Amino acid sequence: MQYDTGKHCVFYHRYHLVWSTKYRYNVLTGALRLRVRDICRQVCRENEVDILRGVLSSDHVHMFVSVPPKLAISDLVRKMKGRSSYRVQREFPHIRKRYWGCRFWGRGYFSTTNGAITEDIVLQYLEQHIADPTGASR
């Protein structure tokens, strides 16, 4: 375990984040998938968040991130979901038709720290998810 440092603090904040598309539609494919990935990376870079691991399935996003103490998890997820929804609907007209209510992501998200489980278990889970993104083997 390696601690991160800020100007006046030392911290170890690791979060497992998950959120899904509205109605769990399988739309995160092809160019749209790459665009969502790039937008999430951009938001994380702007907010000094390190992405330790990330997986985009066809209908949801998994991220394992290191977040500085100055940033609330709710703000980080709000920024990623908000910016990606806005840009995806502007850049991909077929998505705007499918999500007529201007909501690309479902309400809410899942967040947990890795205090109850080890970091290795989370990373192993994400590796398995890469091998089978549909989760059919579970």
N, CA and C of each residue as an Amber inpcrd file, in Angstrom:
protein
   414
   0.8470000  -1.1700000   0.0000000   0.0000000   0.0000000   0.0000000
   0.8950000   1.2350000   0.0000000   0.6480000   2.1200000  -0.9380000
   1.4400000   3.3350000  -1.0610000   0.5330000   4.5440000  -0.8330000
   0.9330000   5.4000000   0.0800000   0.1480000   6.5780000   0.4020000
   0.4160000   7.6930000  -0.6020000  -0.6070000   8.4830000  -0.8600000
  -0.4730000   9.6610000  -1.7060000  -0.2740000  10.8740000  -0.8150000
   0.3100000  11.9280000  -1.3840000   0.5250000  13.1300000  -0.5890000
  -0.0590000  14.3370000  -1.2930000  -0.5940000  15.2320000  -0.4900000
  -1.0430000  16.5290000  -0.9620000  -0.0910000  17.5620000  -0.4040000
  -0.4540000  18.8250000  -0.4940000   0.4260000  19.8660000   0.0380000
   0.5630000  19.7760000   1.5490000  -0.5430000  19.4220000   2.2220000
  -0.5240000  19.3900000   3.6780000  -1.1300000  18.1190000   4.2430000
  -1.1170000  17.0520000   3.4720000  -1.7270000  15.8260000   3.9740000
  -1.1270000  14.5920000   3.3010000  -1.3500000  13.4820000   3.9350000
  -1.0070000  12.1760000   3.3920000  -2.2980000  11.3760000   3.4150000
  -2.6210000  10.7070000   2.3020000  -3.9170000  10.0360000   2.2380000
  -3.8420000   8.7590000   1.4090000  -4.8590000   7.9280000   1.6160000
  -5.0340000   6.6890000   0.8560000  -6.5340000   6.5160000   0.6490000
  -7.0690000   7.1380000  -0.3790000  -8.5010000   7.1000000  -0.6700000
  -8.7160000   6.3670000  -1.9820000  -9.1630000   5.1330000  -1.8950000
  -9.4440000   4.3310000  -3.0710000 -10.9380000   4.0310000  -3.0930000
 -11.5710000   4.2530000  -4.2360000 -13.0060000   4.0320000  -4.3630000
 -13.2990000   3.1650000  -5.5800000 -14.2600000   2.2820000  -5.4100000
 -14.7890000   1.4850000  -6.5050000 -16.1210000   2.1340000  -6.8700000
 -16.2410000   2.6390000  -8.1060000 -17.4350000   3.3400000  -8.5610000
 -18.0890000   2.5640000  -9.6950000 -19.4200000   2.5220000  -9.6770000
 -20.1730000   1.8600000 -10.7480000 -21.4260000   2.6860000 -11.0330000
 -21.7060000   2.9190000 -12.3090000 -22.9790000   3.5130000 -12.6970000
 -23.3770000   2.9560000 -14.0520000 -24.6710000   3.0230000 -14.3540000
 -25.1680000   2.3630000 -15.5640000 -25.9480000   3.3320000 -16.4440000
 -26.1410000   2.9080000 -17.6850000 -26.9470000   3.6880000 -18.6120000
 -28.4070000   3.5880000 -18.2040000 -29.1730000   4.5680000 -18.5920000
 -30.6060000   4.5510000 -18.2710000 -31.2540000   3.3560000 -18.9580000
 -32.1060000   2.6880000 -18.2520000 -32.8000000   1.4770000 -18.7150000
 -31.8460000   0.3250000 -19.0070000 -30.5760000   0.4670000 -18.6280000
 -29.5430000  -0.5400000 -18.8670000 -29.4410000  -0.9220000 -20.3400000
 -29.6960000   0.0480000 -21.2280000 -29.5250000  -0.1940000 -22.6580000
 -28.0560000  -0.4860000 -22.9540000 -27.7980000  -1.4170000 -23.8410000
 -26.4330000  -1.7950000 -24.2320000 -25.9350000  -0.8730000 -25.3410000
 -25.6360000   0.3660000 -24.9920000 -25.2390000   1.3520000 -25.9990000
 -23.7630000   1.7270000 -25.9310000 -23.0440000   1.2900000 -24.9000000
 -21.6350000   1.6440000 -24.7660000 -20.7850000   0.7190000 -25.6300000
 -20.8450000   0.9660000 -26.9320000 -20.0910000   0.1680000 -27.8960000
 -19.4590000   1.1010000 -28.9170000 -18.4360000   0.6180000 -29.5820000
 -17.8180000   1.3380000 -30.6850000 -17.2950000   2.7160000 -30.3180000
 -17.5830000   3.6750000 -31.1870000 -17.0930000   5.0460000 -31.0050000
 -17.6710000   5.7020000 -29.7590000 -18.9080000   5.3900000 -29.4300000
 -19.5300000   5.9710000 -28.2400000 -18.8010000   5.5150000 -26.9820000
 -18.4330000   4.2520000 -26.9500000 -17.6880000   3.7030000 -25.8090000
 -16.3520000   4.4280000 -25.6300000 -15.6360000   4.6190000 -26.7270000
 -14.3520000   5.3090000 -26.6710000 -14.5140000   6.7640000 -26.2270000
 -15.5850000   7.3990000 -26.6830000 -15.8240000   8.7980000 -26.3130000
 -16.1220000   8.9270000 -24.8280000 -16.9460000   8.0310000 -24.2880000
 -17.2500000   8.0560000 -22.8500000 -15.9670000   7.8250000 -22.0540000
 -15.1420000   6.8930000 -22.4930000 -13.8720000   6.6240000 -21.8160000
 -12.9830000   7.8630000 -21.8050000 -12.8840000   8.5320000 -22.9480000
 -12.0540000   9.7350000 -23.0340000 -12.5720000  10.8580000 -22.1490000
 -13.8800000  11.0240000 -22.0930000 -14.4730000  12.0800000 -21.2620000
 -14.2100000  11.7920000 -19.7860000 -14.3830000  10.5510000 -19.3570000
 -14.1100000  10.1920000 -17.9610000 -12.6460000  10.4210000 -17.6180000
 -11.7580000  10.0590000 -18.5220000 -10.3240000  10.2970000 -18.2940000
 -10.0310000  11.7890000 -18.1750000 -10.6630000  12.5960000 -19.0090000
 -10.4500000  14.0370000 -18.9880000 -10.9260000  14.6420000 -17.6640000
 -12.1060000  14.2460000 -17.2120000 -12.6350000  14.7620000 -15.9420000
 -11.7220000  14.3550000 -14.7900000 -11.2480000  13.1240000 -14.7960000
 -10.3510000  12.6620000 -13.7330000  -9.0330000  13.4340000 -13.7560000
  -8.5010000  13.6440000 -14.9220000  -7.2490000  14.3990000 -15.0460000
  -7.4180000  15.8230000 -14.5110000  -8.5200000  16.4800000 -14.8520000
  -8.7840000  17.8470000 -14.4030000  -8.9290000  17.9450000 -12.8910000
  -9.3950000  16.8660000 -12.2620000  -9.6440000  16.8690000 -10.8240000
  -8.5770000  16.1350000 -10.0250000  -7.4470000  15.8200000 -10.6690000
  -6.3130000  15.1560000 -10.0260000  -6.6700000  13.7910000  -9.4470000
  -7.5330000  13.0840000 -10.1520000  -7.9520000  11.7450000  -9.7610000
  -7.1610000  10.7390000 -10.5900000  -6.5840000   9.7560000  -9.9280000
  -5.8520000   8.6990000 -10.6380000  -6.7860000   7.5210000 -10.8770000
  -6.8900000   7.1140000 -12.1240000  -7.6810000   5.9270000 -12.4510000
  -6.7540000   4.7320000 -12.3160000  -7.0050000   3.9100000 -11.3080000
  -6.1930000   2.7170000 -11.1000000  -6.6120000   1.6090000 -12.0540000
  -7.9190000   1.5430000 -12.3260000  -8.4460000   0.5640000 -13.2690000
  -9.8350000   1.0130000 -13.6790000 -10.1760000   0.8130000 -14.9230000
 -11.5030000   1.1570000 -15.4070000 -11.9640000   0.1680000 -16.4420000
 -13.2600000  -0.1440000 -16.4130000 -13.8460000  -1.0790000 -17.3660000
 -15.1740000  -0.5160000 -17.8250000 -15.3660000  -0.4380000 -19.1320000
 -16.6620000  -0.0540000 -19.6880000 -17.3250000  -1.2890000 -20.2610000
 -18.4280000  -1.6840000 -19.6780000 -19.2290000  -2.7640000 -20.2400000
 -20.2060000  -2.1310000 -21.2240000 -21.0450000  -2.9280000 -21.8250000
 -21.9680000  -2.3710000 -22.8170000 -23.0740000  -1.5400000 -22.1830000
 -23.3140000  -1.7260000 -20.8700000 -24.3860000  -0.9610000 -20.2330000
 -24.0010000  -0.3220000 -18.8990000 -22.7470000  -0.4180000 -18.4820000
 -22.3410000   0.2370000 -17.2420000 -20.8330000   0.4730000 -17.2020000
 -20.4290000   1.3000000 -16.2420000 -19.0330000   1.7090000 -16.0890000
 -18.5440000   1.2850000 -14.7110000 -17.3660000   0.6770000 -14.6550000
 -16.6780000   0.3550000 -13.3980000 -15.4040000   1.1750000 -13.3580000
 -15.1240000   1.7880000 -12.2230000 -13.8500000   2.4900000 -12.0690000
 -13.3060000   2.2410000 -10.6760000 -12.0090000   2.0820000 -10.5930000
 -11.3090000   1.9950000  -9.3140000 -10.3450000   3.1650000  -9.3190000
 -10.5910000   4.1460000  -8.4530000  -9.8800000   5.4170000  -8.5220000
  -9.2730000   5.8120000  -7.1910000  -8.2410000   6.6350000  -7.2700000
  -7.6320000   7.2630000  -6.1040000  -8.0330000   8.7310000  -6.1470000
  -8.7490000   9.1700000  -5.1170000  -9.3380000  10.5050000  -5.1030000
  -8.6860000  11.3510000  -4.0180000  -8.2750000  12.5790000  -4.3550000
  -7.6940000  13.4510000  -3.3240000  -8.7640000  13.8700000  -2.3150000
  -8.3650000  14.1780000  -1.0720000  -9.3430000  14.4840000  -0.0310000
 -10.1500000  15.7530000  -0.2760000  -9.6910000  16.6270000  -1.1450000
 -10.4200000  17.8730000  -1.4000000 -11.6450000  17.6770000  -2.2920000
 -11.7960000  16.4850000  -2.8730000 -12.8720000  16.2270000  -3.8150000
 -13.8530000  15.1950000  -3.2570000 -15.1300000  15.5570000  -3.2260000
 -16.1640000  14.6200000  -2.7850000 -16.4660000  13.6320000  -3.9130000
 -16.7200000  12.3990000  -3.5500000 -17.0250000  11.3630000  -4.5430000
 -18.2660000  11.7370000  -5.3330000 -19.2600000  12.2720000  -4.6520000
 -20.4970000  12.6560000  -5.3410000 -20.2180000  13.7180000  -6.4080000
 -19.3150000  14.6480000  -6.1320000 -18.9690000  15.6730000  -7.1250000
 -18.2400000  15.0660000  -8.3200000 -17.3420000  14.1290000  -8.0520000
 -16.6090000  13.4770000  -9.1360000 -17.5700000  12.7310000 -10.0590000
 -18.4550000  11.9270000  -9.4950000 -19.3910000  11.1510000 -10.3130000
 -20.3420000  12.0910000 -11.0520000 -20.8080000  13.1410000 -10.3910000
 -21.6990000  14.1170000 -11.0280000 -21.0180000  14.7410000 -12.2410000
 -19.7500000  15.0930000 -12.1100000 -19.0190000  15.7040000 -13.2180000
 -18.8360000  14.7200000 -14.3730000 -18.4830000  13.4740000 -14.0600000
 -18.2730000  12.4870000 -15.1230000 -19.5770000  12.1560000 -15.8390000
 -20.6330000  11.9020000 -15.0710000 -21.9060000  11.5550000 -15.6830000
 -22.5020000  12.7420000 -16.4380000 -22.4120000  13.9310000 -15.8550000
 -23.0040000  15.1110000 -16.4840000 -22.3210000  15.4830000 -17.7810000
 -21.0090000  15.5670000 -17.7590000 -20.2750000  15.9610000 -18.9660000
 -20.4080000  14.9110000 -20.0550000 -20.2920000  13.6320000 -19.6770000
 -20.3790000  12.5880000 -20.6980000 -21.7810000  12.5230000 -21.3070000
 -22.8180000  12.6900000 -20.4980000 -24.1810000  12.6710000 -21.0180000
 -24.4030000  13.8180000 -21.9980000 -23.9880000  14.9960000 -21.6070000
 -24.1690000  16.1760000 -22.4560000 -23.4470000  16.0170000 -23.7930000
 -22.1980000  15.6140000 -23.7370000 -21.4030000  15.5180000 -24.9670000
 -21.8300000  14.3530000 -25.8560000 -22.1450000  13.2250000 -25.2400000
 -22.5660000  12.0630000 -26.0310000 -23.8550000  12.3790000 -26.7770000
 -24.7920000  13.0350000 -26.1270000 -26.0580000  13.3420000 -26.7870000
 -25.8940000  14.4000000 -27.8800000 -24.9020000  15.2660000 -27.7520000
 -24.6280000  16.2460000 -28.8100000 -23.9110000  15.6080000 -29.9860000
 -22.9880000  14.6910000 -29.7060000 -22.1430000  14.1270000 -30.7540000
 -22.7230000  12.8910000 -31.4400000 -23.6690000  12.2220000 -30.8010000
 -24.2560000  11.0070000 -31.3630000 -25.7780000  11.1850000 -31.4430000
 -26.2890000  11.6710000 -32.5800000 -27.7250000  11.9750000 -32.7070000
 -28.6450000  10.7760000 -32.4430000 -28.2140000   9.5670000 -32.7840000
 -29.0700000   8.3980000 -32.5510000 -29.2930000   8.1530000 -31.0560000
 -28.3540000   8.5800000 -30.2290000 -28.5160000   8.4320000 -28.7770000
 -29.5720000   9.4170000 -28.2660000 -29.5650000  10.6170000 -28.8220000
 -30.5520000  11.6190000 -28.4020000 -31.9720000  11.1150000 -28.6680000
 -32.1620000  10.4110000 -29.7890000 -33.4870000   9.8740000 -30.1070000
 -33.8830000   8.7720000 -29.1330000 -32.9110000   7.9420000 -28.7640000
 -33.2180000   6.8260000 -27.8680000 -33.4880000   7.3030000 -26.4460000
 -32.7300000   8.3060000 -26.0060000 -32.9000000   8.8740000 -24.6710000
 -33.5810000  10.2260000 -24.8000000 -34.8530000  10.2070000 -25.1090000
 -35.6050000  11.4230000 -25.4020000 -35.7460000  12.3420000 -24.1930000
 -35.5430000  11.8640000 -22.9890000 -35.6890000  12.6810000 -21.7870000
 -34.4120000  13.3990000 -21.3930000 -33.4070000  13.4020000 -22.2590000
 -32.1170000  14.0540000 -22.0000000 -31.3680000  13.4380000 -20.8330000
 -31.6230000  12.2030000 -20.5080000 -30.9040000  11.5120000 -19.4460000
 -30.2590000  10.2700000 -20.0380000 -28.9430000  10.2970000 -20.1280000
 -28.2210000   9.1650000 -20.7000000 -27.9070000   8.1240000 -19.6340000
 -27.5560000   8.5670000 -18.4330000 -27.2040000   7.6700000 -17.3400000
 -28.3980000   7.4630000 -16.4280000 -28.4570000   6.2900000 -15.8090000
 -29.4820000   6.0260000 -14.8200000 -29.2380000   6.8590000 -13.5640000
 -30.2590000   6.9820000 -12.7360000 -30.1100000   7.7420000 -11.5040000
 -29.1830000   7.0060000 -10.5530000 -28.3700000   7.7640000  -9.8570000
 -27.5380000   7.2050000  -8.8110000 -26.2890000   6.5060000  -9.3130000
 -25.5660000   5.9550000  -8.3550000 -24.3240000   5.2390000  -8.6260000
 -23.9850000   4.4050000  -7.4070000 -23.0380000   3.4930000  -7.5670000
 -22.5460000   2.6680000  -6.4670000 -21.1350000   3.1210000  -6.1460000
 -20.8410000   3.2300000  -4.8630000 -19.5010000   3.6250000  -4.4380000
 -19.1450000   2.8770000  -3.1710000 -17.9230000   2.3800000  -3.1280000
 -17.4350000   1.7520000  -1.9120000 -15.9310000   1.9840000  -1.8100000
 -15.4580000   2.0170000  -0.5890000 -14.0150000   2.0560000  -0.3840000
 -13.5520000   0.6140000  -0.3360000 -12.2630000   0.3980000  -0.3680000
 -11.7920000  -0.9820000  -0.3270000 -11.3600000  -1.3650000   1.0800000
 -11.9950000  -0.8080000   2.0960000 -11.6470000  -1.1280000   3.4740000
 -12.0690000  -2.5330000   3.8780000 -13.2550000  -2.9590000   3.4370000
 -13.7610000  -4.2740000   3.8180000 -13.1370000  -5.3910000   2.9930000
 -12.7050000  -5.0810000   1.8010000 -12.0560000  -6.0620000   0.9450000
 -10.7100000  -5.5010000   0.5160000  -9.8400000  -6.3530000   0.1010000
  -8.5080000  -5.8790000  -0.2880000  -8.5350000  -5.3230000  -1.7020000
  -7.5650000  -4.5190000  -1.9800000  -7.4270000  -3.9230000  -3.3070000
  -7.2410000  -5.0140000  -4.3620000  -6.5390000  -6.0790000  -4.0020000
  -6.3070000  -7.1770000  -4.9370000  -7.6140000  -7.8330000  -5.3700000
  -8.5620000  -7.9540000  -4.4530000  -9.8490000  -8.5680000  -4.7920000
 -10.5990000  -7.6990000  -5.7860000 -10.6010000  -6.3820000  -5.5830000
 -11.2730000  -5.4720000  -6.5120000 -10.6150000  -5.5470000  -7.8810000
  -9.2860000  -5.5230000  -7.9230000  -8.5880000  -5.5880000  -9.2000000
  -8.8160000  -6.9290000  -9.8980000  -8.8630000  -8.0140000  -9.1230000
  -9.1390000  -9.3330000  -9.6940000 -10.5470000  -9.3670000 -10.2830000
 -11.5140000  -8.7790000  -9.5650000 -12.8840000  -8.7160000 -10.0520000
 -12.9490000  -7.9590000 -11.3780000 -12.2410000  -6.8400000 -11.4560000
 -12.2530000  -6.0460000 -12.6840000 -11.5670000  -6.7870000 -13.8270000
 -10.5280000  -7.5500000 -13.5380000  -9.8800000  -8.3530000 -14.5740000
 -10.8460000  -9.4060000 -15.1210000 -11.6050000 -10.0380000 -14.2270000
 -12.5940000 -11.0180000 -14.6630000 -13.6850000 -10.3540000 -15.4910000
 -14.0110000  -9.1160000 -15.1180000 -15.0500000  -8.3820000 -15.8250000
 -14.5880000  -8.0250000 -17.2420000 -13.2890000  -7.7890000 -17.4140000
 -12.7500000  -7.5230000 -18.7410000 -12.8990000  -8.7750000 -19.6090000
 -12.6070000  -9.9220000 -19.0170000 -12.6900000 -11.1860000 -19.7600000
 -14.1270000 -11.5110000 -20.1450000 -15.0890000 -11.1790000 -19.2720000
 -16.4980000 -11.4610000 -19.5430000 -17.3290000 -10.2610000 -19.1270000
 -17.4000000  -9.2120000 -19.9630000 -18.1010000  -7.9820000 -19.5770000
 -19.5960000  -8.1270000 -19.3960000 -20.1820000  -9.2000000 -19.9090000
 -21.6220000  -9.3720000 -19.7500000 -21.9780000  -9.9150000 -18.3740000
 -21.0090000 -10.5260000 -17.7070000 -21.2570000 -11.0950000 -16.3830000
 -22.0220000 -12.4050000 -16.4440000 -22.0200000 -13.0440000 -17.5860000
 -22.8020000 -14.2700000 -17.7880000 -22.2820000 -15.4390000 -16.9410000
 -21.0030000 -15.4220000 -16.6070000 -20.4410000 -16.5470000 -15.8790000
 -20.7480000 -16.4990000 -14.3830000 -21.3090000 -15.3920000 -13.9110000
 -21.6100000 -15.2860000 -12.4720000 -22.8970000 -15.9300000 -12.1090000
